[in-house]
Amino acid sequence: MPSSFTERLARELAELKAQDLRRQLRCVEKVSGTEIVVDGRTLLNFSSNDYLGLASHPALQEAALRAARDFGFGATASRLICGTTLEHVRLEEELAAAKQTEAALFFSTGYAASSGVLSILMDRGDVILLDKLAHASLVDGARQSKATLRIFRHNDLNQLEEQLQWARKKFPQGTILIVTESIFSMDGDAAPLPEIIALKERYGALLFLDEAHAIGVRGAPMKRMGGLAGEFSLADKIDLQMGTLGKAVGAAGGYLCGSRLMIDYLLHRARSFMFSTAPPAPVAAAARAGIAIINSEEGEELAKQLWNNITFFQKAMRQTSQPSSAILPLLVGQEKTALAVAQQLWDLGFYVPAIRYPTVARGGARLRITLSSAHTRDAIEQLVAATEKLIFS
Ligand SMILES: *Cc1c(COP(=O)(O)O)cnc(C)c1O
């Protein structure tokens, strides 16, 4: 590499450091439930999206082992060649049933599902309207699209309606796609789904809904794969329901659920699906086991336990707002302060990540606390005591 180039890389990293935006990978040496060992230290983990503790559930491990014996570990080719096993097919059937859609498509990751679909679905002369706080995978897909992109203020129905009116007038022949999350990944708040659907219907738009942090957590009892769409009985009004199997489901991979026509189209057009080796059959099998638990009495008990923990945390923090999810961020503002508090919590034995730009806006740094059904009350009490001392003193 020419030295001018290596100097450029080093300079950019130095600039990030000066702005408290340097990041580092932390190596987890061992996991046992909500305890993780990092750099030889045992920490209580309040950073994972394993909301129901399914990532270490024996049923998922056994399903993965069985599938590895039956199909091998690697899928060896893309889904459209020989990478689609019985595990993939069954998983897609079960996802479609849980989301009340005709069909489903399983991708290697949620990122691949969102970016792969949004980049190709809309064309020149169409419009994508995207919530300001939407996840990077949605932003990246929408930016790659040939459609015109407009960003509306977070959960702002008035501005969304203005943009719908504008789009209808400017592109009378075009298709309008609204893109948002049901539960926002860094704020933990919910989208006003019934109101967004009313607008979408009034203006004849389509809706793409990312339920990454809602499935397993929100939804009707025993049907929590349905997410917020299921909770409001609005699944049939949503054109594209997307999510990941790497969070509450405890496995990995992403999905897109919709009509049979939509799924058929995507498998001919979504390049992240077509030109990527299929996710391994053991991953699909583990996801199926996770979904089966979420649909069962056992899963419902876990979800209740999670909500008990969320309520307990809110009370202990003396927060009066009604929580929407298991994501309970403490806004700090300055990147430097967030890093310092995260480090102090670390020293006290808690892993709570400092979330900074570009994951959130500059000056919007926060400690992102996530709860799981597996956390004990004792652990939550300890965390609350520690954070109160650090943040409010
Ligand atoms: C995590 C996440 C994704 C990406 O899913 P992966 O399976 O992790 O790639 C997409 N959208 C949102 C809102 C997320 O939080």
The ligand as an SDF file (V2000), in Angstrom:
LIG
                    3D

 15 15  0  0  0  0  0  0  0  0999 V2000
  -30.4660   -6.2360   14.1340 C   0  0  0  0  0  0  0  0  0  0  0  0
  -31.3560   -5.5000   13.2010 C   0  0  0  0  0  0  0  0  0  0  0  0
  -31.3950   -5.8100   11.8410 C   0  0  0  0  0  0  0  0  0  0  0  0
  -30.4200   -6.7550   11.2010 C   0  0  0  0  0  0  0  0  0  0  0  0
  -30.6640   -8.0840   11.5120 O   0  0  0  0  0  0  0  0  0  0  0  0
  -29.4240   -9.0980   11.5280 P   0  0  0  0  0  0  0  0  0  0  0  0
  -30.0480  -10.4320   11.4450 O   0  0  0  0  0  0  0  0  0  0  0  0
  -28.6990   -8.8380   12.7870 O   0  0  0  0  0  0  0  0  0  0  0  0
  -28.5990   -8.7680   10.3200 O   0  0  0  0  0  0  0  0  0  0  0  0
  -32.3200   -5.1640   11.0540 C   0  0  0  0  0  0  0  0  0  0  0  0
  -33.1580   -4.2380   11.5710 N   0  0  0  0  0  0  0  0  0  0  0  0
  -33.1160   -3.9040   12.8620 C   0  0  0  0  0  0  0  0  0  0  0  0
  -34.0630   -2.8750   13.3820 C   0  0  0  0  0  0  0  0  0  0  0  0
  -32.2080   -4.5040   13.7200 C   0  0  0  0  0  0  0  0  0  0  0  0
  -32.1400   -4.1320   14.9930 O   0  0  0  0  0  0  0  0  0  0  0  0
  1  2  1  0
  2  3  1  0
  2 14  2  0
  3  4  1  0
  3 10  2  0
  4  5  1  0
  5  6  1  0
  6  7  2  0
  6  8  1  0
  6  9  1  0
 10 11  1  0
 11 12  2  0
 12 13  1  0
 12 14  1  0
 14 15  1  0
M  END
$$$$
